[in-house]
């Protein structure tokens, strides 16, 4: 068995990745949300990252001397990749966002901390859907935004300015299976991982080198519309996919929102929305009535000043559900 490196166990995770590349060791990278006995690690070669560096440099414009702000923990795969690429390109990590030329953020971090970046900063946004309105708000603040869809197992899949204009990342082949228009997203590229170490995960491969993590989507020409991984709320006997509701509401929300479940004594669960701007609620309720079936319309609403985040910088749905219970 090839030697494996867990970068998070080293004082300098970025240097640990470079050392693994020099020695040919495999990387074991923990996926977001997996802890304890359920911890799941993705195993990949360093070459599966290195072979994407040129394309990533072209899309982000990161070059020698640039300063990349990565506020999230390097335990997160997307953050570690950004830090490793910055060193490979001859750049450095910026400790202060005010000095950054580039940044790597989740959509929620972009909303909460994007104002700390200088105008003209190039921001790579990943980790969750970036809606077109959110991308527009960032552009209005003078930021240059790029967005990619991917997964720890698949690495890069598609790139655009928001989730509404994603095209295949250079070197990636896409296929939609199991349905005529909308189905499971399958990917073939040199960026795929080798599998898992520890608890099993959603990655499935076929004999032809295609892989999926179960995300749903559709292709409109070459453009990929990601519909998300099925996360269901069962309410009054109806099964509601969270992404179906969140995608519709996020298209008109001016501030970040999160759709999640709350417990109910007779309905089982209710569809709930946590807002960060109370002024969004009237428009969202009207939009829900016009664009969602009655079973999918939110029945519970609450407002928080700041969304709680997971360690990887994503909205913490479990914590929101607990708080709203």
C-alpha positions as CSV (number, residue, x, y, z in Angstrom):
1,X,0.0,0.0,0.0
2,X,1.3,3.5,-0.9
3,X,2.2,5.8,1.9
4,X,-0.5,8.3,2.8
5,X,-0.2,11.8,4.1
6,X,-2.9,13.5,6.2
7,X,-2.0,17.2,5.8
8,X,-4.2,18.3,8.7
9,X,-1.9,16.4,11.1
10,X,1.1,18.5,10.1
11,X,2.1,22.0,11.5
12,X,2.2,23.2,7.8
13,X,-0.5,21.4,5.8
14,X,0.6,23.1,2.6
15,X,4.2,21.9,3.0
16,X,2.9,18.4,3.8
17,X,1.2,18.3,0.4
18,X,4.3,19.4,-1.4
19,X,6.3,16.8,0.5
20,X,3.8,14.2,-0.5
21,X,4.2,15.3,-4.1
22,X,7.9,15.0,-3.9
23,X,7.8,11.5,-2.4
24,X,4.8,10.1,-4.3
25,X,2.7,9.7,-1.2
26,X,-1.1,9.7,-1.5
27,X,-3.2,12.4,0.2
28,X,-5.9,11.4,2.7
29,X,-8.3,14.4,3.0
30,X,-11.2,14.5,5.4
31,X,-14.6,15.4,3.8
32,X,-16.7,18.2,5.3
33,X,-19.1,17.1,8.0
34,X,-17.4,13.7,8.7
35,X,-16.2,13.3,12.3
36,X,-15.5,10.6,14.9
37,X,-16.5,7.1,13.8
38,X,-18.2,8.5,10.8
39,X,-15.1,10.2,9.6
40,X,-14.6,9.8,5.8
41,X,-11.4,10.5,4.0
42,X,-10.9,10.9,0.3
43,X,-7.7,9.4,-1.0
44,X,-6.1,11.0,-4.1
45,X,-2.8,11.4,-5.8
46,X,-1.1,14.8,-5.7
47,X,-0.9,14.7,-9.5
48,X,-4.8,14.8,-9.6
49,X,-4.4,18.3,-8.2
50,X,-1.2,19.3,-10.0
51,X,-2.7,18.6,-13.4
52,X,-5.5,21.2,-12.8
53,X,-3.2,24.0,-11.7
54,X,-2.6,25.5,-15.1
55,X,-6.3,25.7,-15.9
56,X,-7.1,27.1,-12.5
57,X,-4.4,29.7,-12.9
58,X,-5.8,30.8,-16.3
59,X,-9.4,31.1,-14.8
60,X,-8.4,32.9,-11.6
61,X,-5.5,35.0,-12.9
62,X,-3.3,34.0,-9.9
63,X,0.3,34.5,-10.6
64,X,3.6,34.9,-8.8
65,X,3.5,37.7,-6.2
66,X,-0.3,37.6,-5.8
67,X,-1.7,37.4,-2.2
68,X,-4.6,34.9,-1.7
69,X,-6.9,35.3,1.3
70,X,-8.3,32.0,2.5
71,X,-10.2,32.6,5.8
72,X,-11.5,29.0,6.2
73,X,-9.6,26.2,7.9
74,X,-7.1,24.3,5.8
75,X,-8.8,21.1,6.9
76,X,-11.4,22.0,4.2
77,X,-10.3,20.5,0.8
78,X,-11.2,23.6,-1.2
79,X,-9.2,25.8,1.1
80,X,-6.2,23.5,1.2
81,X,-6.3,23.3,-2.6
82,X,-6.3,27.1,-2.9
83,X,-3.4,27.4,-0.5
84,X,-1.3,24.8,-2.3
85,X,-2.0,26.3,-5.7
86,X,-1.0,29.8,-4.4
87,X,2.4,28.5,-3.3
88,X,2.8,26.5,-6.6
89,X,2.0,29.7,-8.6
90,X,4.6,31.7,-6.6
91,X,2.0,33.6,-4.6
92,X,1.4,33.7,-0.8
93,X,-1.5,33.6,1.6
94,X,-2.8,37.0,2.8
95,X,-3.4,37.2,6.5
96,X,-5.3,40.5,6.1
97,X,-8.1,40.7,3.6
98,X,-7.3,44.3,3.0
99,X,-4.0,43.3,1.4
100,X,-5.4,40.5,-0.8
101,X,-5.4,40.4,-4.6
102,X,-7.4,37.2,-4.6
103,X,-9.7,35.2,-2.2
104,X,-11.2,31.8,-1.9
105,X,-14.6,31.9,-0.1
106,X,-17.9,30.1,0.3
107,X,-21.1,32.0,-0.7
108,X,-21.9,32.7,2.9
109,X,-18.3,34.0,3.6
110,X,-18.6,36.2,0.5
111,X,-21.8,37.8,1.9
112,X,-20.4,38.1,5.5
113,X,-16.9,39.2,4.8
114,X,-16.6,40.2,1.1
115,X,-16.8,43.9,2.2
116,X,-13.4,43.5,3.8
117,X,-11.7,43.0,0.4
118,X,-10.4,45.8,-1.8
119,X,-12.3,46.7,-5.0
120,X,-10.9,44.7,-7.9
121,X,-10.1,41.6,-5.8
122,X,-10.7,38.4,-7.8
123,X,-12.8,36.0,-5.7
124,X,-13.2,32.2,-6.2
125,X,-16.5,31.1,-4.7
126,X,-17.2,27.4,-4.0
127,X,-18.6,25.0,-1.4
128,X,-22.3,25.7,-2.2
129,X,-24.5,27.3,-4.9
130,X,-23.7,30.9,-5.7
131,X,-26.9,32.5,-6.9
132,X,-26.8,35.1,-9.7
133,X,-28.2,37.8,-7.4
134,X,-25.4,37.1,-4.9
135,X,-22.8,37.3,-7.7
136,X,-24.3,40.6,-8.8
137,X,-24.1,42.0,-5.2
138,X,-20.4,41.1,-5.1
139,X,-19.8,42.7,-8.5
140,X,-21.5,45.8,-7.3
141,X,-19.0,46.0,-4.4
142,X,-16.2,45.9,-7.1
143,X,-15.2,42.3,-6.7
144,X,-14.5,40.0,-9.7
145,X,-16.2,36.7,-9.0
146,X,-15.6,33.2,-10.4
147,X,-17.6,30.2,-9.2
148,X,-17.0,26.5,-9.5
149,X,-19.0,23.4,-8.8
150,X,-17.1,20.4,-7.6
151,X,-16.8,17.8,-4.8
152,X,-13.9,16.5,-2.6
153,X,-14.2,13.2,-4.6
154,X,-14.4,14.8,-8.0
155,X,-12.4,18.0,-7.6
156,X,-13.4,20.5,-10.4
157,X,-16.5,19.8,-12.4
158,X,-17.7,23.1,-13.9
159,X,-16.9,26.9,-13.8
160,X,-18.8,30.1,-14.3
161,X,-19.6,33.4,-12.7
162,X,-22.5,31.9,-10.7
163,X,-24.5,28.7,-10.5
164,X,-26.5,29.9,-13.5
165,X,-23.8,29.8,-16.1
166,X,-21.6,26.8,-15.3
167,X,-19.6,25.3,-18.2
168,X,-17.3,22.2,-17.9
169,X,-14.0,22.9,-16.3
170,X,-11.1,22.4,-18.8
171,X,-10.4,18.6,-19.1
172,X,-13.8,17.5,-17.7
173,X,-16.4,15.4,-19.5
174,X,-20.0,15.6,-18.3
175,X,-22.9,13.2,-18.7
176,X,-26.5,13.2,-17.2
177,X,-27.9,9.7,-16.6
178,X,-31.1,8.1,-15.3
179,X,-33.5,10.6,-16.9
180,X,-34.1,12.3,-20.3
181,X,-33.3,15.8,-19.2
182,X,-32.6,15.8,-15.4
183,X,-30.7,13.1,-13.7
184,X,-27.5,12.2,-12.0
185,X,-24.3,14.1,-12.9
186,X,-21.5,11.8,-14.0
187,X,-17.9,13.1,-14.5
188,X,-14.8,11.8,-16.2
189,X,-11.6,13.7,-15.8
190,X,-8.0,13.4,-14.6
191,X,-9.0,15.2,-11.3
192,X,-10.9,12.3,-9.7
193,X,-9.9,10.8,-6.4
194,X,-8.9,7.1,-6.0
195,X,-11.6,6.3,-3.4
196,X,-12.0,6.4,0.4
197,X,-10.1,5.6,3.5
198,X,-12.4,4.9,6.5
199,X,-16.2,5.2,6.3
200,X,-17.7,4.7,2.8
201,X,-19.1,7.6,0.9
202,X,-21.4,8.5,-2.1
203,X,-18.7,8.1,-4.8
204,X,-19.6,5.5,-7.5
205,X,-17.4,4.6,-10.5
206,X,-18.1,2.6,-13.6
207,X,-15.8,0.6,-15.8
208,X,-15.3,3.4,-18.2
209,X,-13.8,5.8,-15.7
210,X,-16.9,7.8,-15.1
211,X,-17.8,8.8,-11.5
212,X,-20.6,10.4,-9.5
213,X,-21.4,11.5,-6.0
214,X,-25.1,11.5,-6.6
215,X,-25.7,15.1,-7.3
216,X,-28.6,15.8,-9.7
217,X,-28.5,18.2,-12.6
218,X,-29.3,18.8,-16.3
219,X,-27.4,20.0,-19.3
220,X,-28.7,22.9,-21.4
221,X,-26.4,22.6,-24.4
222,X,-22.9,22.6,-22.7
223,X,-24.2,24.6,-19.6
224,X,-24.6,22.5,-16.4
225,X,-27.5,23.3,-14.1
226,X,-26.7,21.7,-10.7
227,X,-29.9,20.7,-8.8
228,X,-28.0,19.4,-5.8
229,X,-27.8,16.2,-3.8
230,X,-31.2,15.0,-2.6
231,X,-31.8,16.2,0.9
232,X,-35.4,15.7,1.8
233,X,-38.0,17.1,4.2
234,X,-40.9,14.8,4.7
235,X,-43.9,17.0,5.6
236,X,-47.5,15.9,5.8
237,X,-46.7,12.8,3.7
238,X,-45.0,14.9,1.0
239,X,-41.3,14.6,0.2
240,X,-39.7,18.0,-0.5
241,X,-36.1,18.3,-1.7
242,X,-34.4,21.2,0.0
243,X,-32.5,22.3,-3.1
244,X,-35.8,22.6,-5.1
245,X,-37.1,25.2,-2.6
246,X,-33.8,27.0,-1.9
247,X,-33.0,27.4,-5.6
248,X,-36.3,29.1,-6.3
249,X,-36.2,31.4,-3.2
250,X,-32.5,32.3,-3.6
251,X,-33.2,33.7,-7.0
252,X,-35.1,36.6,-5.5
253,X,-33.5,37.0,-2.1
254,X,-31.3,40.0,-1.5
255,X,-29.5,38.5,1.4
256,X,-28.4,34.9,2.2
257,X,-31.1,32.4,3.1
258,X,-31.1,28.8,4.2
259,X,-33.9,26.3,3.7
260,X,-34.1,23.5,6.3
261,X,-36.5,21.3,8.3
262,X,-38.1,21.9,11.7
263,X,-39.8,19.3,13.7
264,X,-43.6,19.4,14.0
265,X,-45.8,17.2,16.3
266,X,-48.4,16.2,13.6
267,X,-46.8,17.0,10.3
268,X,-43.5,15.3,11.1
269,X,-41.4,18.2,9.7
270,X,-42.1,21.6,8.2
271,X,-40.2,23.5,5.5
272,X,-38.5,26.4,7.2
273,X,-36.5,29.3,6.0
274,X,-33.9,31.2,8.0
275,X,-33.3,34.8,6.7
276,X,-30.6,37.2,7.4
277,X,-32.7,40.2,6.2
278,X,-36.3,40.4,7.5
279,X,-37.2,42.6,4.5
280,X,-36.8,39.7,2.2
281,X,-39.8,37.7,3.6
282,X,-42.7,39.4,1.8
283,X,-41.1,38.9,-1.6
284,X,-40.1,35.3,-0.8
285,X,-43.6,34.4,0.4
286,X,-45.1,35.9,-2.8
287,X,-42.5,34.1,-5.0
288,X,-43.2,30.8,-3.2
289,X,-46.9,31.1,-3.8
290,X,-46.2,31.8,-7.5
291,X,-43.5,29.2,-8.2
292,X,-43.8,26.4,-5.7
293,X,-46.5,23.8,-5.1
294,X,-48.3,24.1,-1.8
295,X,-46.4,21.2,-0.3
296,X,-43.1,23.0,-0.9
297,X,-44.0,26.4,0.5
298,X,-42.2,27.4,3.7
299,X,-44.4,27.2,6.8
300,X,-41.8,28.5,9.3
301,X,-39.7,31.7,9.1
302,X,-37.1,33.1,11.3
303,X,-34.5,35.8,11.1
304,X,-30.9,35.7,12.4
305,X,-28.2,38.4,12.1
306,X,-25.6,36.0,10.9
307,X,-25.9,32.4,9.7
308,X,-24.1,29.7,11.7
309,X,-21.4,28.0,9.7
310,X,-19.8,24.6,9.7
311,X,-16.0,24.3,10.0
312,X,-15.8,24.3,6.2
313,X,-17.7,27.7,5.9
314,X,-21.0,26.3,4.8
315,X,-24.4,27.1,6.4
316,X,-24.9,24.7,9.3
317,X,-28.4,23.3,8.6
318,X,-28.4,21.0,11.5
319,X,-27.7,23.8,13.9
320,X,-30.4,25.9,12.4
321,X,-32.9,23.1,12.6
322,X,-32.0,22.6,16.3
323,X,-32.2,26.4,17.1
324,X,-35.6,26.6,15.3
325,X,-37.0,23.4,16.9
